[in-house]
């Protein structure tokens, strides 16, 4: 694995949690008996993907002072992610997400939120970001009420003041916001209009813009943001919006075993490549052809991730040779 050297770092902020996945097919959480414990959280996955590709990255997150929090720190360290700002909380347990796929295809989901929401504004203010080229905000859980919400806003303003490249992935979860979608939408727009790059799914694009068709959603994003953006379309590819134009970058054919973490691998691959460019003005002034290459490579990273069971297991097989 090649490693980026003499470059500024990428900082990812957001949730670090344990996914408890019910392995009893078709069973609800109430009736399921067997669970598989997996490290997770969208920005945690992105950080791991960047490190797996050889990038310099740190993760700012809060975990419980318990065996599960220690596992998350250990796993990130093994990938080569900087864990100085993975803080342990003595008063809150590590966050858990329990998930089961039932017979009707619906997900049975329970979110036991603990330490991840407790990262504070003061703790974020203590993070030195002078050596960061990119800051990635990667989780809708930060839009839930709690200290992390203010910490996100604080770091966003700090990044804007210091002219740091800002990346955003809203990672909408219906079961977290089913009673307050508007809060998610309003907070997402603040980041969409502040960032330089964002990734959304086609469903997120429709939800956030309030449009009925993807074409209208894309028009709204082009009109209301100045960002380069990617809209993932599954097997239909990735829609790239850059320089006031759009284009579709084809997907990589793959027989998926597990799509968990594919979007995070995509984002990680984009940020890894952007960081290699080195300076913020250079990143912002990229021509459309370069963006096409970056997204095409990111599609390769997402496809590779689908070939393995579990995001962290997949990232062990991720390296920058896939870009060749």
N, C-alpha and C positions, 0 to 999 in steps of 0.2 A: 504493500500500500504506500502510495506517495502521500506526503504530508505537505500542506501549505506552510511555508516558512517565511519569516520576516514580513508577515502580514498582520493587519489588525484582526481582532477577533469578531465573531458573531456572538451576540447575546440573545438567548431565547428566554422568554418569561411566561409563566403561567402554571398550569396544573401539573403535578406529578402525583400519580395515584396507582393503586393496584386494581386491575380488572379481575374480577372473579367470574369466570366464564363457566356456565353450567354445561357439562359435557353429556348430560342425559338428553338426547335429541327429542324435541317435541314436548319437553316437560316445562311447566311453569317454575318460577323460583320457589313457590311453596311446595311443590311436589318433587323437585329435583334433589338428588342426593349427592352428586359428585361435581366438584368444581375444580377448575384449573386456574392457578394463580399466575397472573401475568403483569409485569411492570407496564405502565402505560401513562396516558395523558398526552394530548396532541403536541404541545411544545417539547415535552420530554422525548417523544418519538422523533420530532424534527431535529433536535440536538443530537440524538444518537445517530441519525442518518448522516448528518453533516460530518460527525466525527468518523463514522465508518468510511466515508468517502475520502477522508484525510484532511478535513478542515479543522481550523482552530475555533472552538466554540465553548461557551459557558452557559450554564442553566441557572436561572434565578427562580427558585420555587421553595415552598415550605412543606415539610413532611413531619410526621409525628416522631417523637423520640421513642421509637419502638422498633421491633424487628423488621417491619414492613418498610418503614422509612429508611432504615439502614440498608435494606435490600435495594431500594431505589438508588441510593447514593452509590452503593457498590457496583451496580449494573452500569450506571453512567460512567463511573471511573474506569471500568473495564473497557468501555468503548473509547475512552480518551476524552470524555467531556469534562470540562472544568467544573468542579462541584463546590467551590468556595462559597457560592451564594445559594446552595441547597441547604437551607437552614432547618434545624430541628426544633420543634415546638414541644415543650414539656406539658402543655395544658390541653393539647388536642391530638387525637389519634390520626394516623395516616388515612387519607381519603380512600374510600372503596367505591367501585362501581360494580354492581352485580347484574349480570346479563344472561338471559336465556332466550333461545330462539324456539318459539312454540310451533305447534303443528300448522297453524294458519299463516305462518310466516311472520307474525308480529313478534316484536321483541318485548319480553318481560324485563323491566329495567328498574332497579332501585339504586339511588345515588346516596351513599352515606358520606356526607361531606364533613371533613375534619380539617386537618392542618392546611391543606392547599389554599383555602380561602383566607388564611390568617397572615399572609405576607403583607407587611404594612408599608405605608408611605415612607416612614422614617427609614426602614430597612432598605428600601429601594433607593432613597436619596443617598445612602452610604455606598452604593455601588459605583465605582469609578468607571465612566464610560468613554473616557478620552481615547482609550485604546480599542474602541469598538468601531468597526466600519458599518455594521448592520445590526439593528435590533429588531427581533421578530416577536410580534405579539400573536400568540397562537391558540387562544382558547376562549370559547364563549362563557365558560364557568367564571371568568373574571368579570362578566357582566351581571352576575348574581350579587345581591346585597352582601356586603362584608368588606373587610379591610383591603382585600386584593383589588377591589373595584377602584378605590382611591389610589392604590399603588400603581395600577395600570395607567391611570390618567397622569400621575406624577411623572412616570418614566416617559410617557409619550411627549409631554411638554419639555422634558429635559432633552430628549432626542431632537426635537424640533429646534430648540435653542442652540444646540451644538451642531446642527447641520448634519446629522447622522441619517443614513439611509434607513427607512422604516418599511418593514414588511408586516403583512397582516393576513391572518386566516381566521374567519369567524367561527368555524367549527360549530355550526348550529346543532343543537340537540333538542328535538321537539319535546321530549319528556321533561326537560329542565325548564322550558319556557312556554309550555302549552297554555298557561294561564296569563302570560304576560309577554306575548310576542312583540308588542310595540316597544317595550323597553329594549329588547334585543336589537330591533331594527334601528331605533334611534341611536343607540350606542355604536352600532356597527357603522352608521353613516359618519360619525365623528372620526372613526379610524380610516374609513375608505377615503375621506376627503383630506386626510392628513398624511397618508402613507405614500410611498413611491411604487410599491408593488403589492398586489393582493391576489390571493387565490380563493375562488369560491366554486362550489358545485353549481350545476344548473338549477337545482332546487333552491339553493341559497340566493342565487341571482334573482329568481322570481319573487321570493319572499321579501328580500330587502328592498327591491325596487317597487314592489306592489304591481308588477306588470303581469299580463296574462300569457304573453309569449316571450320566448327567449330573445327573439329579434328586438322586441320593445325594451326588454331588460338591458340588453347590450347597448342600445341607443341611449338609455338613461344613464348607464355607467360611463359611457363616453362623454356625455354632456356634463355630468355632475362631478366627475373626478378628473384629476390630472395624472392618475396612476397608470402604469402598465399593469394589466391584469390578465389572469388566466382563469377560464371557466372550464372545469373538467366535465367531460361529457361521456365518461365511461368508455365503452368500446368504440364510440364515435369520434374519439380524439379529444383534443384540447383546443378551445377557442382562445386565441391570443389577441388581446386588444392593446395596441401600441402605436404611437405616432398618428393618432386619429384614424386608424384603420384596423380592420380585423382579418384574421386568417385562421384556418383550421389546421392544426398540426396533427397528423395521423397518430393513432394509438399503435402500440407495439403488440402484435398478436401473441396471445398467451392463454394457456389453459389454467385459469386461476384455481389455486388450492385454498387461499384465504386472502381476501382483499384488505384485511385490517392493516392500517398503516401505510397503504399505497399512496394516499393523498399527502401524508406527512413526508414520505420518502420523496415525492415530487417536489414539495416545497424545500426540503433539505437540499436536494440536488440543484434547484434554482439558486438558492442562497450560497451554496458552496461555489458555484461557478461565478456568481457576481462578486464574491469576496476575492476571487483570483484576479479580478480586474484591478482591485486595489484602492482606487480613489473614488470618492463620492461623485464628483463631476463626471468622471469617466463612466460610472454606472448609469447615471441619469441620461447621458447623451448617447446611449447605445443605439445603433441603427437597427432597423427592423430585421434585417438578415441575421444579426447576432442574436436577437431575441428568439428568432425561430430556432436557431441552433441550440440555445439554452433550453427551450421548452421541449424540443425533440429529445435532448439528453435526459431531461427530467422525466419524460414519459418512459424512457428506458429504465430509470430507477424505480418508478412506480410499478412497471411490469415485472421487474426482478423480484420486488417485494411480494407480489401476488403468488409467487411460485413456492412459498414456504408458509408453514403454519405459525402464525403469530408474528407481530411486527418486529420484536427484538431478535427473534430467531432469524427472520429474513435479513435484518440489517447486518448480521454476521457474514452474510454472503454478498454484501454491497461494497463495491470499491469503484474507483474512478476508471478502471479498465473498461467498464461498460460503455464509456463515452467514445471509445476508439472505433 
